[in-house]
Each structure stands twice: as C-alpha cells, then as structure tokens.
Amino acid sequence: MKYFKYTQYLYLVASILFLISVIVKIINQEEYGLQAIIAVGFAIMFFVRRRFVKKMENNKKNL
C-alpha cells in the first residue's frame, strides 16, 4: 500500500490551504471559525497518518 505513504502529505497541503484561507478571512474581518477547525483537523490527521505509516513500516520489518 504505497499510496498511504503519500496521502499524508495531502492532509498537510489541505491544512495549509485552509490556514491561508483563515488568515485572509481574519484580515478581511470575516467569520473564520469553521475553517480554522477544519485546518486544525487536517493537521491532526497528517500526524495521525504519519504515525500509522511508520507503524506499518515497522511491522513489515519485523516480519
């Protein structure tokens, strides 16, 4: 499952895009709460996926 290794970066890119959107909304004094929550969620998913991939790699080495 090689795509697991690369999909974690999609979460990081999405988090950065939502973070940029939040910054623009802060500058324009618009409501940004939901997008900020989504950006944090994507950042958390990046670290969770990264940990999962490392765990899978360690399991392959132990077999």
Phi, psi and omega per residue, in radians:
M1 nan 1.340 -3.059
K2 -1.259 -0.462 -3.083
Y3 -1.214 -0.372 3.085
F4 -1.063 -0.582 -3.109
K5 -1.159 -0.534 -3.061
Y6 -1.758 -0.377 -3.111
T7 -1.220 -0.378 3.107
Q8 -1.084 -0.562 -3.139
Y9 -1.289 -0.398 3.031
L10 -1.127 -0.676 3.069
Y11 -1.098 -0.708 3.137
L12 -1.144 -0.756 3.120
V13 -1.107 -0.759 3.124
A14 -1.106 -0.685 3.112
S15 -1.109 -0.737 3.126
I16 -1.134 -0.723 3.127
L17 -1.112 -0.753 3.108
F18 -1.178 -0.604 3.102
L19 -1.139 -0.720 3.070
I20 -1.081 -0.729 3.115
S21 -1.089 -0.690 3.108
V22 -1.123 -0.742 3.136
I23 -1.094 -0.727 3.113
V24 -1.113 -0.717 3.134
K25 -1.190 -0.583 3.076
I26 -1.138 -0.743 3.135
I27 -1.106 -0.694 -3.130
N28 -1.481 0.036 3.133
Q29 0.993 0.831 3.069
E30 -1.880 3.001 3.134
E31 -1.322 2.280 -3.037
Y32 -2.310 0.117 -3.009
G33 -1.017 -0.862 -3.088
L34 -1.133 -0.746 3.140
Q35 -1.167 -0.575 3.082
A36 -1.149 -0.714 3.110
I37 -1.121 -0.726 3.126
I38 -1.141 -0.709 3.120
A39 -1.078 -0.763 3.106
V40 -1.148 -0.684 3.114
G41 -1.081 -0.764 3.096
F42 -1.133 -0.654 3.107
A43 -1.122 -0.730 3.097
I44 -1.113 -0.735 3.124
M45 -1.115 -0.568 3.072
F46 -1.048 -0.844 -3.112
F47 -1.223 -0.603 3.091
V48 -1.149 -0.797 3.140
R49 -1.131 -0.674 3.126
R50 -1.086 -0.744 3.112
R51 -1.136 -0.696 3.126
F52 -1.112 -0.738 -3.141
V53 -1.134 -0.744 3.117
K54 -1.108 -0.657 3.112
K55 -1.142 -0.704 3.105
M56 -1.136 -0.712 3.123
E57 -1.113 -0.699 3.113
N58 -1.155 -0.637 3.116
N59 -1.177 -0.618 3.099
K60 -1.167 -0.651 -3.133
K61 -1.204 -0.556 -3.088
N62 -1.388 -0.235 -3.126
L63 -1.413 nan nan
